[in-house]
Every structure is written in C-alpha cells, then in structure tokens.
Amino acid sequence: MAVPSFLARERIVARPGFNRWLIPPAALAVHLCIGQAYATSVYKTALVEHFDTSLTAIGIIFSIAIVMLGVSAALFGTWVDRNGPRAAMFTSAVFWVTGFLVGGLGIETGQLWLLYLGYGVLGGIGLGIGYISPVSTLIKWFPDRPGLATGMAIMGFGGGALIASPLSRQLMNYYDPAYDGTAGTVPNGEAVAALFFTLAAVYLVFMMFGAFIVRVPANDWRPAGFDPASVKKKALVTTESVSANNAIKTPQFWLLWTVLFCNVTAGIGILEQAAPMIQDFFRNGETSTVAAATAAGFVGLLSLFNMGGRFVWSSTSDYIGRKPIYMVYLGVGIVLYVVLATLGSTATWIFVLTAAIIISFYGGGFATIPAYLRDLFGTYQVGAIHGRLLTAWSAAGVAGPLIINGVLDTQGTPGQLVAANYRPALFIMVGLLAIGFIANLLVRPVASKWYEPQATTPATARANPERSAAR
C-alpha cells in the first residue's frame, strides 16, 4: 500500500550529525495522546447511567479498542516497518481522532453501537498503528540501549492518563456545571460527548507534531563509540535476524505471547476499573470514604507509575537482562496481588502502594517486550514481530475486563460493591501470573534454522557488519 510522498520513509532519513535525542519527543507526542485509553474509568460510570446499561456493556468498548489495537498492530506491522514512522503516526492520528468524533456522536445521540464503532473499532486501529509506530525506529536509533529505547517509546502510552484523567474531569465539570467530582456526582452524557469532541481536536494537533518531526537513521548509521560485537556477549541476545513470518513459528514467540497475555490481563483489569475500585474498597454502606475527585487522582497516580515503570524497569533490563526482569514482574506480582486481595481494604496506603507497584510492573512488561524480541529475533523486522505479539494484548483486553466486570456483575450493583466482591477476580489474576512466570522460565535462544541469510537484511539490522563482511 503506497503512501503520499510527503509521508514516505525516504523523505525522513536523518542527515549526518542529527541528534538522536530529538526522536523520543516525537514518540511521546503520539503515545501521550493514545494513552488516553487508560483514563476511560473516569467517565465509565457516567456512560453506564447515560446508556442505562451494565458495567460489562460499557467495558466492552475498552475491550474492542484493545482487540483492534492488537489486530491492527499485527496486520500493519510490516507496513509500518516498510513505510516508516511518519506515515504510521499520521495514519494513527486520523483513525484515533475519527474514533473520538464518531464515539462522541454516539454518546450525543444515545447510540451505543456508534461508541463501539468509533472509540472501539476506529480508535482501536489508531491505537495499534500509533503504538508500534516509533518502536522499531527508536531501537535502531539506540542499538546500544534497546531497553532504554523501548522505555522511552512506550512510557508515554502509560502516562497518557496522567494528563487525560484530570483534564477529562475538569472539562466534564466545565460542560456540566452540575457535576462536581468532589461531591461524588456523575456528569451527564452531553458533557462526556463534548469531552470527546474536545480531545479529538487537541490530540490531532499533538499527534501531527510527532509525525512531522520524526526521522529514521541512515542504513549505515551507528552511535559514536558503539561496538556491535559487544551485543553478542549478553545472554539470550542474538546478532542474527529472524523474519516476522519465521518468528511466529518459533516456541519463543508463543512463550512471550503467553507472558505478555498473563501480565497484561492481570494489570488491565485494575486499570480499567481503577476509579470505582478504590471507592468500593473503602465503602461504608452507601457512601465511600474516597471521593470521586480522589478516585480520579488515583487514576492519575496509577498512570504515573505505569509511565515510570515503563522507563525504569525497561532501562533496568539493559543491565540485568530481559528474562530476569520478567521474573520480577510476574513473581513479585503474584505476592502483590495476594496482598491487595487480603489486606488492600485495611488501609488506603496499602491499597494505593500495592496497586501502584503492580501497575509499574504492568507498564514495565509492555516496555521491555520489544527489547526482549530484539534480543531473540534481531532488529530486521522487530516492529512487525512486535505487532504480531500485541495480539496477546488484544486477548488480554477482552479477558481482563471480562473477568473483573463479569465477577462484579454477579456480586452486586455498581456503587454498592465492597472489597470482598473483588477478591475472586484478584485471585484469578494470581493464577494467570503463575502461568506467565512458568512460560518465561522456558524461554531459550532461537534455533539457527530460523535465521535469515545476511544478504537479505539491511545494514541497520545486522548487529555485527564486520563479521558479515568477513563471510
């Protein structure tokens, strides 16, 4: 599929002397916008009341978006690698903004199916293309620190709700004067629709900014002082290249798929239900000791830890390795979920601290997985491989909310739930993390039969060109 010339990869090859540190702001401009997906809990209750439906019916909107994220990332991963980040970011912006416009129209007219189509399907496509658009580019700009690179690329997605959550609350308060978060009131549907239209305009500007400042390195570029031969010295790191089509035939791909699915399912259930969850854990009768404004602030705090975890834990993996860091995410995560289920309602600080660390592991898992893929399969088609692996996120986007919302729908009525109602779902998450832990332990180097001939891969995909030239 051809793209207009102003979007073509050839137009954005960086000139000699270009500062690679100008690339992360381009990635952040896109990821901070599409990261709004993590702030949906702020207006979730308003949508339940506006459409007079269940938590599960509204939760499906988020699930559709995540499914479409994975599907579009898998289908367009090779297209993104071939046409470059500018075309991908531009396309992402068009779909993401259109999703808000159609979704806002659905809210305005009371048509839930339009919200499914807009935010769920169209917005989800924008999510998928936008999510993978800067990843392979940053890995190629930072071959010496792939964990740091992917952390920078993806931390903005985790931090999107840090901006979107308080902004959404303030805008809904502006559009509905009767809404006062501190008093626990719920905004009307018209306010949520107006919020969607406003976010569409804001996100269009920022995403286009990222699209037009991004650049790709020349094929023969490498960082000053970087020795490609040093890459091979690390465990589970290859200097070879594996194509996307061959990668999905390896057991390593499916083990990492399982790891990502389990880690995401466990975290996404909390994120999607964050605002009402903290209120329910500290509910006395009909009222909660946690105000709606405080709950919205909690969503923002989780976003901060989600964002910080993506950068800190992924950067840490450059030093201790990808496999050990996932043992931390999954193993310590098991303990934290047990603490949340059994002790989370005893003190607010225990609940907040435990949930925050869990979400930092959730974010770290996302940011580290592209570097894990680069270690096992090389940089040749890492963007396309990453796109295919994100189908695990699609599956988790369905499983996580369905587990949480499905359990809660059987436990009582929204606004009257308590901590005990959440425990069955939280212990299900413990089991999922255990499965992911075992899958990570089974990861081994990729067999040589899956390697690409060196002549078929571009220079930037070969970590040791000197060795290739000697063949």
C-alpha positions in Angstrom: 0.0 0.0 0.0 1.7 3.2 -1.2 1.7 6.4 0.8 1.9 10.1 -0.3 5.4 11.3 -1.0 5.4 13.7 2.0 4.9 10.6 4.3 7.4 8.3 2.6 10.3 6.9 4.5 12.8 8.3 2.0 11.8 11.8 3.0 12.6 11.4 6.7 16.1 9.8 6.6 18.2 11.9 9.0 21.2 13.8 7.7 24.7 13.3 9.2 25.1 14.9 12.6 21.4 14.5 13.5 20.8 14.3 17.3 19.1 11.1 18.1 17.7 12.5 21.3 15.2 14.5 19.2 13.4 11.3 18.4 11.9 10.4 21.8 9.8 13.7 21.9 8.2 12.6 18.6 7.3 9.2 20.1 5.9 10.8 23.3 3.8 13.2 21.3 1.9 10.2 19.9 1.9 7.9 22.9 0.8 10.5 25.4 -2.3 11.0 23.2 -3.3 7.4 22.6 -2.5 6.7 26.2 -5.9 8.3 27.0 -7.2 4.8 26.7 -6.1 4.2 30.3 -8.3 7.1 31.5 -11.7 5.6 30.5 -12.6 4.7 34.0 -13.0 8.5 34.8 -16.3 8.6 32.8 -17.2 4.9 32.9 -20.0 5.4 35.5 -21.4 8.3 33.5 -21.7 6.1 30.4 -23.4 3.4 32.4 -26.0 5.8 33.6 -26.3 7.6 30.3 -27.0 4.4 28.3 -28.8 2.7 31.3 -26.7 -0.4 30.8 -24.3 -2.6 32.7 -20.6 -2.3 33.6 -19.8 -5.2 31.2 -21.6 -3.4 28.3 -19.5 -0.3 28.8 -16.4 -2.3 29.5 -16.8 -3.9 26.0 -15.9 -0.5 24.5 -12.4 -0.7 26.0 -12.1 -4.4 25.1 -13.0 -3.7 21.4 -10.4 -0.9 21.3 -7.7 -3.2 22.7 -8.7 -6.0 20.4 -8.4 -3.7 17.4 -5.1 -2.4 18.7 -3.6 -5.9 18.6 -5.3 -6.8 15.3 -4.2 -3.6 13.5 -0.7 -3.9 15.0 -0.4 -7.4 13.7 -1.8 -6.6 10.2 0.0 -3.4 9.7 3.3 -4.2 11.5 5.2 -5.0 8.2 3.6 -1.9 6.5 4.9 0.3 9.4 8.4 -1.2 9.1 8.4 -0.6 5.3 6.9 2.9 5.1 8.4 4.4 8.2 7.1 6.1 11.4 5.8 9.3 9.8 3.2 7.5 7.6 2.3 5.3 10.6 1.9 8.3 13.0 -0.1 10.3 10.5 -2.4 7.3 9.9 -2.8 6.7 13.6 -3.8 10.3 14.2 -6.5 10.1 11.5 -8.1 6.9 13.0 -7.7 8.0 16.7 -9.3 11.4 16.1 -12.1 10.0 13.9 -12.8 7.4 16.7 -13.4 10.2 19.2 -15.6 12.1 16.7 -17.8 9.1 15.9 -17.8 8.0 19.6 -18.9 11.4 20.7 -21.7 11.4 18.1 -22.8 8.0 19.6 -23.0 9.5 23.1 -24.8 12.6 21.9 -27.4 10.6 20.0 -27.7 7.8 22.6 -26.5 5.2 20.1 -24.2 2.8 22.0 -23.2 1.0 18.8 -21.6 4.2 17.4 -19.5 4.3 20.5 -18.4 0.7 19.9 -17.6 1.6 16.2 -16.0 4.9 16.9 -13.8 4.6 20.1 -13.7 0.8 19.9 -13.0 0.0 16.2 -11.7 3.1 14.6 -10.0 4.4 17.7 -8.5 0.9 18.3 -7.0 0.9 14.9 -5.4 4.2 15.6 -4.1 2.8 18.9 -2.5 -0.2 17.2 -0.7 1.7 14.5 0.3 4.5 16.7 1.6 2.2 19.4 4.1 0.4 17.2 5.0 3.3 15.0 8.0 4.6 16.9 9.3 1.3 18.5 11.5 -0.1 15.8 12.7 3.4 14.9 13.9 4.0 18.4 15.5 0.6 18.7 17.5 1.4 15.6 18.5 4.8 17.0 19.6 3.3 20.3 21.1 -0.2 19.5 23.4 0.3 22.5 20.4 0.6 24.9 17.4 -1.2 23.5 15.6 -1.3 26.9 16.0 2.4 27.3 14.8 3.0 23.8 11.6 1.0 24.1 11.0 2.5 27.6 11.2 6.0 26.0 8.9 4.9 23.2 6.2 3.3 25.3 6.3 5.3 28.6 4.2 8.0 27.0 1.4 5.5 26.5 1.4 4.7 30.2 1.5 8.4 31.1 -1.4 9.4 28.8 -4.0 9.0 31.6 -1.8 11.2 33.9 -2.9 14.1 31.6 -6.2 12.8 30.3 -7.7 11.9 33.7 -7.6 15.3 35.5 -8.2 17.1 32.1 -11.3 15.0 31.5 -12.7 15.7 34.9 -12.1 19.4 34.5 -13.7 19.5 31.1 -16.7 17.5 32.1 -17.1 19.9 35.1 -17.0 22.8 32.6 -19.5 21.2 30.2 -21.8 20.1 33.0 -21.9 22.7 35.8 -24.0 20.4 38.0 -21.1 17.9 38.0 -18.8 18.2 41.0 -16.3 15.4 41.4 -15.6 16.3 45.0 -19.3 15.7 45.8 -19.4 12.4 44.1 -21.8 13.5 41.3 -21.9 12.0 37.8 -21.6 14.1 34.6 -24.4 13.9 32.1 -23.9 12.3 28.7 -23.8 15.6 26.8 -20.7 16.5 28.9 -19.0 13.3 28.0 -19.8 13.8 24.3 -18.4 17.3 24.5 -15.3 15.9 26.2 -14.8 13.5 23.2 -15.0 16.3 20.7 -12.5 18.4 22.6 -10.0 15.7 23.0 -10.2 14.9 19.3 -9.1 18.5 18.4 -6.3 18.5 21.0 -4.9 15.1 20.1 -4.9 15.9 16.4 -2.5 18.8 16.9 -0.1 16.9 19.1 0.0 13.7 17.0 0.7 15.6 13.8 3.5 17.4 15.6 5.1 14.0 16.4 4.6 12.7 12.8 6.3 15.6 11.2 9.4 15.8 13.5 10.3 12.1 13.5 13.3 10.8 11.5 14.9 7.4 10.7 18.6 6.7 10.7 20.6 6.0 7.5 21.3 2.3 6.8 24.9 2.7 7.7 24.5 4.8 10.8 25.6 3.7 14.3 26.1 5.6 17.6 29.6 7.0 18.3 31.7 4.5 20.2 29.2 1.7 19.8 30.8 -1.7 19.2 28.2 -4.1 17.7 30.3 -7.1 18.7 29.5 -6.4 22.4 25.9 -7.3 21.8 26.6 -11.0 21.5 28.2 -11.1 24.9 24.9 -10.9 26.7 22.7 -14.0 27.4 19.8 -14.6 25.1 20.9 -11.9 22.7 21.4 -12.7 19.0 23.3 -10.8 16.3 21.3 -12.7 13.7 18.0 -11.7 12.1 14.7 -13.6 12.1 11.8 -12.5 9.8 8.3 -11.9 11.2 6.9 -14.9 9.3 9.5 -17.2 10.8 9.3 -15.7 14.3 5.7 -16.8 14.8 6.8 -20.4 14.0 9.1 -20.5 17.0 8.2 -21.6 20.5 10.0 -18.5 21.9 7.4 -16.2 20.2 4.5 -18.1 21.8 6.1 -18.3 25.2 6.5 -14.5 25.1 2.9 -14.2 23.9 1.8 -16.1 26.9 4.0 -14.0 29.2 2.6 -10.7 27.8 -1.0 -12.0 27.9 -0.8 -13.0 31.5 1.0 -9.8 32.7 -1.4 -7.6 30.7 -4.6 -9.4 31.8 -3.7 -9.0 35.4 -2.9 -5.3 35.2 -5.6 -4.2 32.7 -8.4 -5.3 35.0 -7.3 -2.9 37.7 -6.6 0.0 35.3 -10.0 -0.3 33.5 -11.8 -0.3 36.9 -9.4 1.9 38.9 -11.6 4.9 39.9 -14.6 2.9 41.2 -12.4 0.2 42.6 -10.7 2.4 45.2 -14.0 3.8 46.2 -15.5 0.3 46.6 -12.6 -0.9 48.7 -13.3 1.8 51.2 -17.1 1.9 51.2 -19.2 2.3 54.3 -22.8 1.5 53.5 -24.0 3.7 50.7 -21.0 6.1 50.7 -17.3 5.7 50.2 -14.6 7.4 52.3 -12.8 8.1 48.9 -14.3 11.0 47.0 -14.8 10.9 43.2 -12.1 13.5 42.8 -9.7 11.5 44.9 -10.5 8.4 42.8 -9.7 10.4 39.6 -6.4 11.4 41.2 -5.7 7.7 41.9 -6.2 7.0 38.2 -3.6 9.7 37.5 -1.2 8.2 40.1 -1.5 4.8 38.5 -0.8 6.5 35.2 2.4 8.0 36.7 3.6 4.6 37.9 2.5 3.0 34.6 4.6 5.6 32.8 7.5 5.5 35.2 7.6 1.7 35.3 7.9 1.5 31.6 11.0 3.7 31.6 12.7 2.5 34.9 12.1 -1.2 34.6 12.8 -1.4 30.9 16.1 0.5 31.4 17.0 -1.8 34.3 16.6 -4.7 31.9 19.6 -3.4 29.9 21.7 -4.3 32.9 20.1 -7.4 34.4 18.5 -8.9 31.3 15.0 -9.3 29.9 14.3 -12.8 31.4 15.3 -11.8 35.0 13.2 -8.6 34.9 10.1 -10.6 33.8 10.7 -13.0 36.7 10.4 -9.9 38.9 7.2 -8.6 37.1 5.4 -11.9 37.4 6.9 -13.4 40.6 6.6 -10.3 42.8 3.3 -9.5 41.1 1.8 -12.7 42.5 2.7 -11.7 46.0 1.3 -8.2 45.5 -2.0 -9.4 44.2 -2.4 -11.6 47.2 -1.7 -8.6 49.5 -4.2 -6.5 47.5 -6.9 -9.1 47.8 -6.4 -9.9 51.5 -5.1 -6.6 53.0 -5.9 -4.0 50.5 -9.0 -2.7 52.3 -7.3 -2.4 55.7 -5.6 0.9 54.9 -5.7 3.3 52.0 -1.9 3.5 51.8 -1.6 -0.3 51.5 -4.1 -0.4 48.6 -2.5 2.6 46.8 1.1 1.4 47.2 0.3 -2.2 46.2 -1.8 -1.2 43.1 0.9 1.3 42.1 3.7 -1.2 42.1 1.5 -3.8 40.3 0.8 -1.2 37.6 4.5 -0.3 37.3 5.2 -3.9 36.6 2.4 -3.9 34.1 3.9 -0.9 32.3 7.4 -2.3 32.5 6.2 -5.5 30.9 4.9 -3.6 27.9 8.1 -1.5 27.5 10.5 -4.4 27.9 8.8 -6.8 25.4 10.1 -5.1 22.3 13.7 -5.3 23.6 13.1 -9.0 24.5 12.0 -9.5 20.9 15.0 -7.7 19.6 17.3 -9.9 21.8 15.8 -13.1 20.5 15.0 -12.2 16.9 17.2 -9.3 15.9 16.2 -5.9 14.6 15.4 -6.9 11.0 11.6 -7.0 11.4 11.2 -6.3 15.1 8.4 -3.9 14.5 6.4 -6.4 12.6 7.1 -9.1 15.2 6.1 -6.8 17.9 2.9 -6.0 16.1 2.0 -9.7 15.9 2.9 -10.2 19.6 0.4 -7.5 20.5 -2.4 -9.8 19.7 -1.7 -11.0 23.2 -2.8 -7.6 24.4 -6.0 -7.9 22.3 -6.8 -11.2 24.0 -6.0 -9.7 27.4 -8.1 -6.6 26.6 -11.0 -8.9 26.4 -10.1 -11.3 29.2 -9.1 -8.7 31.8 -12.2 -6.5 31.8 -14.5 -9.5 31.3 -13.0 -11.2 34.4 -13.3 -8.1 36.6 -16.6 -6.9 35.2 -18.1 -10.4 34.9 -17.3 -11.1 38.6 -18.6 -7.7 39.8 -21.8 -8.1 37.9 -22.5 -11.3 39.8 -21.5 -9.7 43.1 -23.8 -6.7 43.2 -24.7 -3.3 41.9 -22.1 -0.6 40.8 -21.9 2.0 43.6 -22.7 -0.6 46.3 -19.8 -3.0 45.9 -17.1 -3.6 48.6 -13.6 -5.1 48.7 -14.8 -8.7 49.2 -16.6 -8.6 45.9 -13.3 -8.1 44.1 -11.4 -11.0 45.7 -12.5 -13.8 43.3 -11.3 -11.8 40.3 -8.0 -10.9 42.0 -7.2 -14.5 42.8 -7.8 -15.4 39.2 -5.1 -12.9 38.3 -2.7 -14.6 40.7 -3.2 -17.9 38.8 -2.6 -16.1 35.5 0.7 -14.6 36.7 1.9 -18.0 37.8 1.3 -19.3 34.3 3.2 -16.4 32.9 6.1 -17.0 35.3 6.5 -20.6 34.1 6.3 -19.5 30.4 9.1 -17.0 31.0 11.3 -19.7 32.6 11.0 -21.8 29.5 12.4 -19.1 27.1 15.6 -20.2 25.3 17.7 -18.8 22.4 16.1 -19.2 18.9 17.3 -22.1 16.8 19.7 -21.2 14.0 17.3 -22.7 11.4 15.1 -19.7 11.7 17.9 -17.1 10.9 17.7 -15.0 7.7 20.6 -15.1 5.2 22.7 -12.0 5.9 22.4 -10.7 2.3 18.6 -10.3 2.7 18.8 -7.9 5.7 19.6 -4.2 5.7 22.8 -2.9 7.3 20.9 -1.5 10.4 19.5 -4.9 11.1 22.9 -6.5 11.4 24.5 -6.0 14.8 27.9 -7.1 13.6 28.5 -6.0 10.0 32.2 -6.6 10.2 31.6 -10.3 10.9 29.1 -10.4 7.9 31.7 -8.8 5.6 34.2 -11.5 6.6 31.9 -14.3 5.5 
